[in-house]
Amino acid sequence: MPVELDKKDLAKYPFLKEAQHLVSASGYSIDSLINKKHFIVKKGAERVEKAIKFDYFFDDIRLEMAEWEILSYAFARILISCLNERNLTDRLCRYEAERASYFLQTEDPEKKDYVTSIVGINPGIEEIPVVEYVGLCPALHDSKWRLINRDINSGLVRIEKNEYDELIKEKIRSMLDDQLPLRVGEGICSLLSSLTEGISSGYQEMLMEQFGEVDEGSFPPCMKAIINAVTDGTNIPHTARFSLTAFMHIIGMDVHQIVGIYTRAPDFDVEKTMYQVEHISGRGGTEYTPPACATMKTYGLCVNRDSYCKKISHPLSYYKIKKKMMKGDEAPVPSTKKDIPDKVDEKNP
């Protein structure tokens, strides 16, 4: 017997084809909704803004307004496509995957099996072919997902029961990412320009609030050492290049500024460097953040430790604290290990 989904179900999982059919049959005109500044449009913008801020709080979602929830998802995808910024698209996909995962935790078993089968994870899966696994897990940053740490037998990767939900979430994120950006006409994007410009400027302001203007003098010792190695013409490993590039991207440097650091290298190759920097900065599909201090130690990149390093666990924490101290602001060095906000993830290359 086929699983029947009502509007509330579709509001939980608006990426399902049934929800898309509902949007098509809604009778709403995109132009009219924009011109009337309809609640649906505002809700779509709010969805994007929450995604950008990593605001993964879903208890206030009003499923009784199911149709509006579904339509706001459609508008969020339109807005993010008009923005056409890789890192913002990645954040929306992560937000929607987290949102769906939230509802799946308490979902009816039959409906959960249906949703997961639609996104490509078979219910009760215990093993995944290596090729499929490698394609699914590059954005999963925990070391347990690395192929070298997995139980592999006859070309199949063993999946534990407690890992199932995380794989579903990543599969949803990857699926949504493959669908974006949408082909949105210039006329529609023009009508939405006030919203998209506000979202973009809000994102930049958020970065400035977190890190302010770039101050190379406040870089942690590990990042300074990598820059010095580049300047000296040392052939640095991929882990070093990745860590430095991701660090500079997150603190607000644009692609050209980051490439400018690498121009100091005697063997600088502009095309190769631009490609690598753009990929790590998000245009390759995922917006990466630099590794935590523990991973930097594993890479052999944790060098020249100073007094700040002893009480922090992430290069971004070092930068924020050192920068405030350089300005004379009060910025006590944290005494807890968890000194990076929960919204900043470490993602390994």
GUNUVO-515272 format. One record per residue (C-alpha): residue number from 0; y, x, z; residue in one letter. Coordinates in Angstrom, 2 decimals, decimal comma. Each point is the difference from the previous one (the first is absolute). Layout:
<seros>
(NUM (Y X Z) "A")
...
</seros>
This chain:
<seros>
(0 (0,00 0,00 0,00) "M")
(1 (3,33 1,53 -1,05) "P")
(2 (2,56 0,86 2,68) "V")
(3 (2,98 -2,34 0,05) "E")
(4 (3,39 1,43 0,91) "L")
(5 (2,93 -2,18 1,02) "D")
(6 (3,71 0,90 -0,27) "K")
(7 (0,02 1,65 3,42) "K")
(8 (-2,84 2,27 -1,08) "D")
(9 (1,89 0,92 -3,15) "L")
(10 (3,13 0,73 2,05) "A")
(11 (-2,07 2,59 1,89) "K")
(12 (-1,28 1,59 -3,21) "Y")
(13 (2,63 -0,72 -2,68) "P")
(14 (-1,46 2,62 -2,34) "F")
(15 (-3,01 -2,22 -0,73) "L")
(16 (-0,12 -1,67 -3,43) "K")
(17 (0,05 -3,45 1,64) "E")
(18 (3,39 0,83 1,54) "A")
(19 (1,30 1,23 -3,34) "Q")
(20 (-1,05 -3,28 -1,60) "H")
(21 (1,89 -1,86 2,71) "L")
(22 (3,15 2,01 -0,79) "V")
(23 (-0,36 -0,79 -3,71) "S")
(24 (-0,40 -3,70 0,75) "A")
(25 (2,80 -0,18 2,59) "S")
(26 (2,60 -1,10 -2,54) "G")
(27 (2,63 2,33 1,44) "Y")
(28 (2,26 1,81 -2,43) "S")
(29 (0,72 3,63 0,90) "I")
(30 (3,57 -0,29 -1,30) "D")
(31 (0,74 -3,15 2,00) "S")
(32 (-1,43 1,42 3,21) "L")
(33 (2,15 3,11 -0,37) "I")
(34 (3,15 -1,89 -0,91) "N")
(35 (-0,45 -2,40 2,92) "K")
(36 (-0,71 2,92 2,32) "K")
(37 (-3,09 -1,87 1,08) "H")
(38 (-1,79 0,79 3,26) "F")
(39 (-2,97 1,25 -2,04) "I")
(40 (2,12 2,75 -1,56) "V")
(41 (1,38 1,03 3,39) "K")
(42 (-3,51 -0,04 1,42) "K")
(43 (-1,17 2,26 -2,81) "G")
(44 (2,80 2,47 0,75) "A")
(45 (-0,87 -0,12 3,69) "E")
(46 (-3,60 0,80 -0,89) "R")
(47 (1,09 3,12 -1,88) "V")
(48 (2,34 1,06 2,82) "E")
(49 (-2,77 -0,35 2,58) "K")
(50 (-2,29 2,07 -2,22) "A")
(51 (2,59 2,78 -0,30) "I")
(52 (0,46 0,10 3,78) "K")
(53 (-3,78 -0,05 0,63) "F")
(54 (0,55 -3,23 1,96) "D")
(55 (-3,64 -1,03 0,34) "Y")
(56 (0,56 -2,96 2,34) "F")
(57 (-1,70 -3,10 -1,38) "F")
(58 (-0,17 -2,41 2,93) "D")
(59 (3,09 -1,87 -1,19) "D")
(60 (-1,34 -0,86 -3,47) "I")
(61 (0,29 -3,76 -0,54) "R")
(62 (-3,17 -1,06 -1,77) "L")
(63 (1,09 -3,64 0,15) "E")
(64 (2,54 1,03 -2,67) "M")
(65 (-2,83 1,36 -2,11) "A")
(66 (1,53 -0,62 -3,42) "E")
(67 (3,20 1,81 0,95) "W")
(68 (-1,99 2,92 1,42) "E")
(69 (-1,91 0,32 -3,27) "I")
(70 (3,14 -0,24 -2,11) "L")
(71 (1,80 2,54 2,18) "S")
(72 (-2,82 2,44 -0,77) "Y")
(73 (0,56 -0,58 -3,72) "A")
(74 (3,74 0,65 0,42) "F")
(75 (-0,61 3,13 2,05) "A")
(76 (-2,01 1,38 -2,93) "R")
(77 (2,81 -0,89 -2,39) "I")
(78 (2,59 1,70 2,21) "L")
(79 (-2,06 3,15 0,44) "I")
(80 (-0,59 0,13 -3,76) "S")
(81 (3,74 -0,21 -0,65) "C")
(82 (0,59 2,80 2,50) "L")
(83 (-2,71 2,04 -1,76) "N")
(84 (-0,09 2,72 2,66) "E")
(85 (-3,48 1,38 0,55) "R")
(86 (0,33 0,56 3,73) "N")
(87 (1,31 -3,55 0,62) "L")
(88 (-2,80 -1,48 -2,10) "T")
(89 (-2,52 1,94 2,06) "D")
(90 (1,49 -1,38 3,22) "R")
(91 (-0,23 -3,59 -1,22) "L")
(92 (-3,65 0,47 -0,97) "C")
(93 (-0,76 1,46 3,41) "R")
(94 (1,82 -2,86 1,72) "Y")
(95 (-1,93 -2,66 -1,93) "E")
(96 (-3,30 1,78 0,66) "A")
(97 (0,77 0,16 3,73) "E")
(98 (1,00 -3,69 -0,05) "R")
(99 (-3,26 -1,05 -1,68) "A")
(100 (-2,01 2,19 2,37) "S")
(101 (1,70 -1,68 2,95) "Y")
(102 (-1,24 -3,41 -1,12) "F")
(103 (-3,45 1,25 -0,97) "L")
(104 (-0,65 1,14 3,57) "Q")
(105 (-0,34 -3,63 1,15) "T")
(106 (-1,02 -1,61 -3,29) "E")
(107 (-2,94 -2,35 -0,48) "D")
(108 (-2,97 2,23 -1,03) "P")
(109 (-0,60 -1,82 -3,29) "E")
(110 (3,65 0,17 -0,98) "K")
(111 (0,20 3,67 1,02) "K")
(112 (-3,03 0,82 -2,13) "D")
(113 (1,59 -1,85 -2,92) "Y")
(114 (3,33 1,85 0,29) "V")
(115 (-1,64 3,41 0,33) "T")
(116 (-2,34 -0,63 -2,92) "S")
(117 (3,01 -0,93 -2,17) "I")
(118 (1,74 3,29 0,78) "V")
(119 (-3,18 1,93 -0,75) "G")
(120 (-1,66 0,73 3,35) "I")
(121 (-3,39 -1,66 0,24) "N")
(122 (-0,64 -1,75 3,36) "P")
(123 (-2,21 2,00 2,35) "G")
(124 (0,28 3,15 -2,07) "I")
(125 (-1,72 3,05 1,54) "E")
(126 (0,23 2,54 -2,81) "E")
(127 (2,43 0,75 -2,83) "I")
(128 (-0,68 2,15 -3,08) "P")
(129 (1,76 3,37 0,29) "V")
(130 (2,12 -0,63 -3,11) "V")
(131 (1,24 -3,34 1,34) "E")
(132 (0,61 1,48 3,45) "Y")
(133 (2,07 2,89 -1,35) "V")
(134 (2,17 -2,46 -1,91) "G")
(135 (0,48 -2,22 3,03) "L")
(136 (0,80 2,47 2,77) "C")
(137 (2,68 2,50 -1,14) "P")
(138 (2,74 -1,83 1,94) "A")
(139 (-2,06 -0,22 3,22) "L")
(140 (1,40 2,88 2,00) "H")
(141 (-2,40 0,24 2,94) "D")
(142 (-2,32 3,00 -0,33) "S")
(143 (-3,05 -2,25 0,45) "K")
(144 (0,52 -1,32 -3,54) "W")
(145 (-0,25 3,41 -1,65) "R")
(146 (-3,12 0,22 -2,09) "L")
(147 (-1,10 3,18 1,73) "I")
(148 (-0,18 -1,92 3,30) "N")
(149 (-2,04 -2,92 -1,37) "R")
(150 (-3,72 -0,73 0,10) "D")
(151 (-1,10 0,13 -3,67) "I")
(152 (-3,48 -0,80 -1,25) "N")
(153 (-1,10 -0,31 -3,65) "S")
(154 (3,58 -0,32 -1,23) "G")
(155 (0,90 -2,70 2,54) "L")
(156 (2,54 0,32 2,84) "V")
(157 (-0,96 -1,65 3,27) "R")
(158 (2,55 -2,50 1,40) "I")
(159 (-0,06 -0,94 3,69) "E")
(160 (0,66 -3,59 1,11) "K")
(161 (3,18 0,98 1,85) "N")
(162 (1,42 1,51 -3,22) "E")
(163 (-0,43 -3,13 -2,09) "Y")
(164 (3,36 -1,62 0,78) "D")
(165 (1,94 3,18 -0,73) "E")
(166 (-1,68 0,32 -3,39) "L")
(167 (0,86 -3,62 -0,82) "I")
(168 (3,65 0,62 0,90) "K")
(169 (0,15 3,09 -2,20) "E")
(170 (-1,69 -1,84 -2,86) "K")
(171 (2,62 -2,77 0,21) "I")
(172 (2,82 2,57 0,07) "R")
(173 (-1,41 1,80 -3,01) "S")
(174 (-0,51 -3,25 -1,91) "M")
(175 (3,58 -1,15 0,63) "L")
(176 (1,35 3,41 -0,93) "D")
(177 (-1,80 -0,15 -3,36) "D")
(178 (1,77 -3,30 -0,76) "Q")
(179 (3,53 1,34 0,51) "L")
(180 (2,63 0,24 -1,33) "P")
(181 (0,02 -3,35 -1,81) "L")
(182 (1,74 -0,43 -3,31) "R")
(183 (3,16 -1,75 1,12) "V")
(184 (2,73 -0,78 -2,50) "G")
(185 (3,40 1,67 0,33) "E")
(186 (1,61 -3,42 0,41) "G")
(187 (-2,02 -0,78 3,11) "I")
(188 (0,62 3,46 1,47) "C")
(189 (3,70 -0,44 -0,67) "S")
(190 (0,03 -3,28 1,92) "L")
(191 (-1,76 1,73 2,87) "L")
(192 (2,22 3,10 -0,04) "S")
(193 (1,89 -0,88 3,18) "S")
(194 (-3,31 -0,24 1,87) "L")
(195 (-1,57 3,11 -1,50) "T")
(196 (3,13 2,07 0,56) "E")
(197 (0,10 -1,15 3,61) "G")
(198 (-3,66 0,89 0,50) "I")
(199 (0,46 3,42 -1,58) "S")
(200 (3,10 0,85 2,04) "S")
(201 (-1,72 -1,26 3,15) "G")
(202 (-2,88 2,36 -0,66) "Y")
(203 (2,37 2,94 -0,45) "Q")
(204 (1,83 -0,92 3,20) "E")
(205 (-3,30 -0,14 1,84) "M")
(206 (-0,82 3,54 -1,15) "L")
(207 (3,45 1,18 1,04) "M")
(208 (-0,40 -1,59 3,45) "E")
(209 (-3,32 1,75 0,44) "Q")
(210 (0,90 3,43 -1,34) "F")
(211 (3,68 0,09 -1,04) "G")
(212 (1,27 2,51 -2,52) "E")
(213 (-2,42 2,79 -0,81) "V")
(214 (0,41 3,04 2,23) "D")
(215 (-2,25 2,85 -1,07) "E")
(216 (0,92 1,91 3,15) "G")
(217 (-1,87 -2,62 2,05) "S")
(218 (-3,24 0,31 -1,94) "F")
(219 (-3,02 0,81 2,18) "P")
(220 (-1,31 3,59 -0,12) "P")
(221 (-3,00 -0,97 -2,15) "C")
(222 (2,22 -1,44 -2,74) "M")
(223 (2,40 2,93 0,14) "K")
(224 (-2,95 2,38 -0,37) "A")
(225 (-1,21 -1,83 -3,12) "I")
(226 (3,50 0,13 -1,53) "I")
(227 (0,21 3,73 0,77) "N")
(228 (-3,40 0,51 -1,63) "A")
(229 (1,20 -1,86 -3,12) "V")
(230 (3,17 2,11 -0,12) "T")
(231 (-2,02 3,22 0,38) "D")
(232 (-2,20 -0,96 -2,94) "G")
(233 (-3,12 -0,54 2,10) "T")
(234 (-2,64 -2,17 -1,64) "N")
(235 (-0,13 -2,77 2,64) "I")
(236 (-3,05 -2,30 0,27) "P")
(237 (0,07 -3,64 -1,04) "H")
(238 (-0,01 -1,10 3,64) "T")
(239 (3,25 1,89 0,61) "A")
(240 (1,66 -1,37 -3,12) "R")
(241 (-1,11 -3,52 0,88) "F")
(242 (1,17 0,27 3,63) "S")
(243 (3,44 1,34 -0,90) "L")
(244 (0,58 -2,45 -2,84) "T")
(245 (-1,07 -3,03 2,05) "A")
(246 (2,19 1,18 2,89) "F")
(247 (3,08 0,40 -2,18) "M")
(248 (-0,61 -3,36 -1,66) "H")
(249 (-0,27 -1,91 3,28) "I")
(250 (3,19 1,49 1,48) "I")
(251 (1,92 -1,34 -2,99) "G")
(252 (0,12 2,72 -2,64) "M")
(253 (-0,29 -1,29 -3,56) "D")
(254 (-2,30 1,46 -2,63) "V")
(255 (2,65 2,29 -1,47) "H")
(256 (0,97 1,39 3,41) "Q")
(257 (-3,64 0,72 0,78) "I")
(258 (-0,56 1,67 -3,36) "V")
(259 (3,11 2,06 0,76) "G")
(260 (-1,83 1,58 2,96) "I")
(261 (-2,80 1,11 -2,29) "Y")
(262 (2,43 1,55 -2,50) "T")
(263 (0,26 2,84 2,51) "R")
(264 (-3,49 1,09 -1,03) "A")
(265 (-0,08 2,89 -2,50) "P")
(266 (-2,70 -1,77 -2,07) "D")
(267 (1,67 -3,44 0,09) "F")
(268 (-1,37 -2,44 -2,62) "D")
(269 (2,27 -3,04 -0,29) "V")
(270 (-2,46 -2,37 -1,71) "E")
(271 (-2,90 0,78 2,29) "K")
(272 (2,17 -0,18 3,12) "T")
(273 (1,68 -3,25 -1,03) "M")
(274 (-3,39 -1,61 -0,59) "Y")
(275 (-1,36 1,08 3,38) "Q")
(276 (3,14 -1,02 1,91) "V")
(277 (0,17 -3,42 -1,67) "E")
(278 (-3,65 -0,63 0,80) "H")
(279 (0,32 0,88 3,68) "I")
(280 (3,29 -1,92 0,25) "S")
(281 (-1,68 -3,22 -1,00) "G")
(282 (0,07 -0,29 -3,77) "R")
(283 (-3,68 0,88 -0,13) "G")
(284 (-0,95 -3,19 1,82) "G")
(285 (0,41 0,79 3,70) "T")
(286 (2,95 1,07 2,11) "E")
(287 (-1,33 2,88 2,10) "Y")
(288 (1,26 1,25 3,34) "T")
(289 (-0,52 3,55 1,30) "P")
(290 (-3,04 0,87 2,12) "P")
(291 (0,20 0,02 3,77) "A")
(292 (0,09 3,29 1,92) "C")
(293 (-3,75 -0,11 0,67) "A")
(294 (-0,71 -0,15 -3,73) "T")
(295 (2,57 2,73 -0,69) "M")
(296 (-1,99 2,19 2,42) "K")
(297 (-3,20 -0,82 -1,86) "T")
(298 (1,70 1,04 -3,25) "Y")
(299 (1,13 3,26 1,58) "G")
(300 (3,64 -1,00 -0,51) "L")
(301 (1,07 -0,32 3,64) "C")
(302 (1,95 3,26 0,49) "V")
(303 (2,93 1,39 1,99) "N")
(304 (-0,30 -2,70 2,67) "R")
(305 (3,03 -0,36 2,26) "D")
(306 (0,82 -1,99 3,16) "S")
(307 (0,48 -3,23 -1,96) "Y")
(308 (-3,44 0,29 -1,56) "C")
(309 (-1,72 -0,02 3,38) "K")
(310 (0,87 -3,62 0,79) "K")
(311 (-0,11 -1,74 -3,36) "I")
(312 (-2,90 -0,88 -2,29) "S")
(313 (1,68 -0,52 -3,37) "H")
(314 (2,45 2,01 -2,16) "P")
(315 (2,17 -3,11 -0,43) "L")
(316 (0,45 -0,24 3,78) "S")
(317 (1,06 3,64 0,10) "Y")
(318 (2,58 -0,57 -2,72) "Y")
(319 (1,54 -3,09 1,64) "K")
(320 (0,19 1,59 3,44) "I")
(321 (1,25 3,40 -1,16) "K")
(322 (2,66 -1,61 -2,18) "K")
(323 (1,37 -2,03 2,93) "K")
(324 (0,03 3,07 2,22) "M")
(325 (1,86 1,99 -2,66) "M")
(326 (2,66 -2,73 -0,02) "K")
(327 (0,24 0,06 3,78) "G")
(328 (-1,41 -3,51 0,39) "D")
(329 (-2,37 -0,76 2,82) "E")
(330 (-3,51 0,16 -1,36) "A")
(331 (-2,57 0,84 2,67) "P")
(332 (-3,17 1,53 -1,32) "V")
(333 (-2,72 -2,67 0,43) "P")
(334 (-2,73 0,69 2,51) "S")
(335 (-2,60 -2,28 -1,58) "T")
(336 (-2,18 0,82 -2,94) "K")
(337 (0,98 -3,17 -1,82) "K")
(338 (3,49 1,10 -0,96) "D")
(339 (0,04 -1,38 -3,55) "I")
(340 (0,66 -3,72 -0,49) "P")
(341 (-3,12 -2,05 -0,71) "D")
(342 (1,37 -0,83 -3,44) "K")
(343 (-0,32 3,58 -1,22) "V")
(344 (-3,49 0,75 -1,23) "D")
(345 (-1,49 3,38 -0,73) "E")
(346 (-1,59 -0,06 -3,45) "K")
(347 (-1,92 3,02 -1,20) "N")
(348 (-0,07 0,94 -3,70) "P")
</seros>
